[in-house]
Amino acid sequence: MAEVHIIGELTGGSGFASSNLFCKWGMSVGPSWKVLEGITEGQTQVDHPKDGMVAKWSHPIDVHLSCKGLQGWPKMYFQVFHEDIFGRHELYGYGFCHVPTIPGMHSLECVTWKPVGSFKDQFTAFFMGGGPEVMQESLIYSSRDRQRLRTEAAGVVHINIGLITRNFERFGVEMA
């Protein structure tokens, strides 16, 4: 079977409404893919940078996958949260990006979005905090039903990953 090894880090986040951010992340693969080693989801620590600075997470990513076909190539998805002084967590953005198909080092910037909701939802969020969230994680990285959501831009998640491929040539796939 062909193999893909993804090694890198979830570097940080920028452009969000305020600081004290952390990120939950996951990796989605198709049915012809299998995880050989590593963890396909995780959560960073809360970073408390000075206002206007990039939240630095430096969270490791190390996943070894094998596949029988290219369909369902890995995608990484993210949920960025803000932690307030009382320890409450508020959603600041969702995002996803495809893992590059070319071996080597890659710096990725994943633009995030967040659901807006109705006027009543926005009014409640302004005074009480919180806000609308997706019910199913698959809506973050799947186009199914996502076009019906009202969203706004949130910020950017920064990722540095190295991609190592093996045995794709045996199956007639060139990874140039």
N, C-alpha and C positions, 0 to 999 in steps of 0.2 A: 504494500500500500504506500501511497505517497504521504509525505509528512511535512508539517509546517511547525516551526518552533518560533514562538513570539516571546521576545525578551525585551524588557524596557521598564519605563516608569510613567506613572501618571504624575506629571511635573507640577501642575497647578492650575489655577483659574484666574481669569481677569475680566474686567468689564462688568462685574455684577453690581447690584444696587448698593451693597455694603460689604463689610468684611465679616470675619468669624465664619468661614465657610468650611464645609466638608463635602466629600463626594462619595456616593455609592456608585459602583460600576459593575458591569457584567459583560459577558461575551455570549453572543448567540451564534449557533452554527446550525447547518442544515442536517437532515436525517442521515446523510451519507458520511457524516463526520463523527469522529470518536475522540474523546479526551484521553490521551495516554498518561500524561502527568500534568500537575499544576492545578491551580484553582481558577475557575472561570468567573468568579465574582468576589467583590470585597468592598471595603470602606476605608477611607482615609481618616486621619485625625483631623480635628478642628484646628485651623490655623488662624491666628489672631494678628494679621499684619497691620501696619499703620495704614490709615485711610489712604486710598488711592494706589496702594501697592498690590502686587500679584500675591494671591494666596499660594503658598508653597506647600505641596503635599509630599512630593518625592516618594510616592507609593509604588512598590515594585509590582511588575507584571511578568509572569513566567508561566507560559502555557505551551504544552507540547501536544499537537493534534495529528491525527491521521485521517485520510479520506479515501473513499472509493470513487468519488466524482467531485467535480468542481462546484456543482450546484450547492448553494447554501454556504458560500465562502464566509468566513468569520466576520462578524460586526461587533463593535464595542459600543455599549450604551452607557449613559451617565445620568445621574440624578444629583444635582447640586443643591445643598441645603444651607441655610443660615441658622446659626445657634445664637439665641438672644441671651441676655444676662441672667434669665431665669432658667436656662437650659432647655427652652422650647425650640423645636425645629420647624422651620418654615421653608417650603419649596422655593428655590430660586431659579431652577431651570432643568430641562431635559435635553438630551442630545444623543446623537449616535454618529459613528463614522465606520466606514468599511476598512478593514485591515488591508493595507496595500498588497498587491499581488506580485510586486517585484522584490526579490531578496535585497537586503542591505539595511542601512539605517534610515529612519524616517522621522521627521518632526511633523506632527499633525496638530491642527487646530480644529476643534470640534465646536461649531457654533451651537448655542443652546437656545431654547425657547421655553415659554411657560404658558399654560392656559390662562385666558383672561376671564372668562365667565361673564355673567350678566352684570348689569349695573348694580343690582342688589348684592351680588357676590363681591364686586369691587368695593362697594360702600362698607360692607361688613369686614372685608380684609383690611381696609384702611384703619378702622377703629379697633378691631379685635385681633388682627393678625391672621395668619393662615391664608387660605385661598384654595381655588379648585386644583385638584390633582387627578391624574389619569387612574382609572380603576384597574387596568391591566398593563403590566410592564411591556407587553408585546406591542402596544400602541406607540412606544417610544421609537422602535426600530422598524416597524412594519407600516406600510402605507395604507393598510386596511383601516378604514374608518377615520384615519387621522385628518383627512381633508375637511371633515365636518367641524373640527375644533377651531375656535377663535384663539389665536395666540399672539404673543409679542416676543420680540428678541430679548434675550436675557444676558448673556455673557459668552465667554470662550473658555473651553477646557483645553489645556495643553498636554500633549502626550509625546514622548520620545520612545520609539520602539525599533528593535532590530528584528529582521525577519530572516529566518534560515529555512530553506526548502530542501527536500531530499526526495529522490526517486520519481520526480514528476516526468523526467525525460523518458523513463521506462514506459510510461503510458502515453507518450506522444504529446506532452504538454511542455512548451518552451517557456521558461521563466526568465526572460531577458531582462 
